[in-house]
């Protein structure tokens, strides 16, 4: 994904909207929050946690399913962590971009975005099990409908060129600033997290508590 091209994303998104064969499924600058990011939590939180993630990444889906509630309840909602989500598509990249576009569709708030993203992760396996672009498209339309979006809205969002351009900026900055090689990748106050235990509730708690203690 480090060599992701805007044209590739646009062509892929157009192909997804038109439907066709689907390949099988298979990681802002220096931590400063930008308009391209989706953010939860207080701006003055002692820790800023960035996650580079893909809507098509099974490891990202697993993190969301098993660790997200601990992170949100114990750290984001309590003002300890400002959470910054950065969209970093993995294969198949056009599907990942399309899913991100549905999560943002219709001017979604940050809270609405994460609700939709959670549903995308929940249905990730079912989406790829369809085996076709048409099946993926139908799943995204279904997820959009549950969020109050029409099919036309979903299709317009999927093919919006601004989405591909936004993704390109995020990927290029992530590669430059943090040498992202896979997803999910986490960064705490500008430092990449190398401990693989972070993707478990116990590991996340230990590492965040240690960072909070050091901050204090």
C-alpha positions in Angstrom: 0.0 0.0 0.0 2.9 2.4 0.3 2.8 2.9 -3.5 -1.0 3.5 -3.6 -2.1 5.7 -6.5 -5.0 8.0 -6.6 -5.9 6.8 -10.1 -5.9 3.2 -9.0 -8.3 4.0 -6.2 -10.6 5.9 -8.5 -10.7 3.2 -11.1 -11.2 0.6 -8.4 -14.1 2.5 -6.8 -15.7 3.0 -10.2 -15.4 -0.7 -10.9 -16.9 -1.5 -7.5 -19.9 0.7 -8.2 -20.3 -1.0 -11.6 -19.8 -4.5 -10.2 -17.6 -7.2 -11.5 -15.0 -9.8 -10.4 -13.4 -9.4 -6.9 -9.9 -10.5 -6.0 -9.6 -12.5 -2.8 -8.9 -10.6 0.4 -5.3 -11.0 1.9 -0.6 -1.6 7.4 -1.5 14.1 8.8 1.9 14.7 9.7 4.0 13.8 12.8 0.9 13.1 14.9 -0.8 16.4 14.3 -4.6 16.0 13.8 -5.9 17.1 10.4 -9.2 17.4 8.7 -8.6 14.0 7.1 -8.7 12.2 10.5 -11.7 10.8 12.4 -11.3 11.7 16.1 -12.9 10.8 19.4 -12.0 12.2 22.8 -11.0 15.5 24.4 -8.5 17.6 22.6 -6.6 18.2 25.9 -6.3 14.5 26.8 -2.8 13.6 28.0 -2.4 10.9 25.4 -3.1 11.0 21.7 -3.4 7.5 20.2 -3.3 7.2 16.5 -4.5 4.0 14.7 -3.6 3.4 11.1 -6.1 0.8 10.0 -8.0 -0.6 7.1 -11.6 -1.5 6.8 -10.6 -4.7 4.9 -7.9 -5.8 7.4 -9.0 -8.8 9.5 -6.6 -7.9 12.3 -8.1 -4.4 12.5 -11.6 -6.0 12.7 -10.4 -8.3 15.5 -9.0 -5.4 17.4 -12.3 -3.5 17.1 -14.3 -6.5 18.2 -12.1 -7.5 21.2 -10.3 -4.3 22.4 -12.3 -1.3 21.2 -14.8 -1.3 24.1 -12.0 -1.3 26.7 -10.2 1.5 24.9 -13.3 3.7 24.5 -14.9 3.1 27.9 -11.7 3.2 30.0 -9.6 5.8 28.2 -11.4 7.8 25.5 -14.7 8.5 27.4 -12.7 9.3 30.6 -10.6 12.0 29.0 -7.3 10.1 29.2 -6.9 9.4 25.5 -7.7 11.3 22.3 -8.2 8.7 19.6 -7.3 9.5 16.0 -8.2 7.0 13.3 -6.4 7.2 10.0 -7.6 5.3 6.9 -4.9 3.2 5.5 -6.4 0.8 2.9 -5.1 -2.8 2.5 -6.0 -5.3 -0.2 -8.3 -5.1 -1.9 -7.7 -1.3 -1.7 -10.7 -0.2 -3.7 -13.1 -2.1 -1.4 -11.4 -0.6 1.6 -11.8 2.9 0.2 -15.4 2.3 -0.7 -16.1 1.1 2.9 -14.4 4.2 4.3 -16.5 6.3 2.0 -19.7 4.7 3.3 -18.6 5.3 6.9 -18.2 9.0 6.1 -21.2 9.3 3.7 -23.7 12.1 4.2 -21.5 14.2 6.4 -21.4 11.6 9.2 -20.3 12.9 12.6 -17.3 11.2 14.2 -19.6 9.2 16.4 -21.7 8.1 13.4 -18.5 7.2 11.5 -17.3 4.8 14.2 -20.7 3.2 14.5 -20.7 2.5 10.8 -17.1 1.4 10.9 -18.0 -1.1 13.6 -20.7 -2.5 11.5 -18.4 -2.8 8.5 -15.9 -4.7 10.7 -18.7 -6.9 12.0 -19.8 -7.8 8.5 -16.3 -7.9 7.0 -16.2 -11.7 6.6 -19.7 -11.8 5.2 -18.9 -9.1 2.7 -15.9 -11.0 1.3 -17.8 -14.3 1.4 -20.0 -13.0 -1.4 -17.0 -13.4 -3.7 -18.1 -10.7 -6.2 -18.0 -6.9 -6.5 -21.7 -7.0 -6.8 -22.0 -8.8 -3.5 -19.6 -6.3 -1.8 -21.6 -3.4 -3.2 -24.9 -5.0 -1.9 -23.4 -5.3 1.6 -22.2 -1.7 1.6 -25.6 -0.6 0.4 -27.2 -2.6 3.2 -24.9 -1.1 5.8 -25.6 2.4 4.5 -29.4 1.7 4.6 -29.2 0.8 8.2 -27.6 4.2 8.8 -30.4 6.0 6.9 -28.6 6.3 3.6 -30.2 5.7 0.2 -28.6 3.5 -2.4 -27.9 6.5 -4.6 -26.2 8.2 -1.7 -24.0 5.2 -1.1 -23.0 4.9 -4.8 -22.2 8.6 -5.0 -20.0 8.4 -1.9 -18.2 5.3 -3.2 -17.2 7.1 -6.4 -16.5 10.5 -4.9 -13.0 11.4 -6.1 -12.3 13.4 -3.0 -12.2 10.2 -1.0 -9.4 8.7 -3.1 -7.5 12.0 -2.8 -7.9 12.0 1.0 -6.7 8.4 1.3 -3.7 9.2 -0.8 -2.7 12.1 1.6 -3.1 9.9 4.6 -1.1 7.0 3.2 1.7 9.2 2.0 2.0 11.1 5.3 1.8 7.8 7.3 4.6 6.3 5.2 6.7 9.4 5.5 6.2 10.1 9.2 5.9 6.6 10.8 7.0 4.1 8.0 3.7 2.2 8.2 4.2 -1.3 6.9 1.0 -3.0 8.0 -2.3 -2.5 9.8 -3.2 -1.9 12.5 -0.3 0.3 13.5 -0.6 2.4 16.7 1.2 5.6 17.7 1.2 7.1 21.2 2.1 10.8 21.5 4.2 10.5 18.3 5.9 7.2 19.2 5.1 4.0 17.3 4.0 1.1 19.5 6.2 -1.9 19.0 4.7 -4.2 21.6 2.4 -6.7 19.9 0.4 -7.1 23.1 -1.2 -3.8 22.5 -3.9 -5.5 20.5 -5.2 -7.3 23.6 -7.2 -5.7 26.4 -4.6 -6.5 28.9 -1.7 -5.3 26.8 -3.5 -2.1 25.8 -4.3 -1.4 29.5 -0.7 -2.0 30.6 0.8 0.2 27.9 -1.6 3.0 28.1 -1.4 3.1 31.9 2.4 3.2 31.7 2.3 6.1 29.2 -0.1 8.0 31.4 2.1 7.5 34.5 5.1 8.7 32.5 3.1 11.7 31.3 2.2 12.6 34.9 
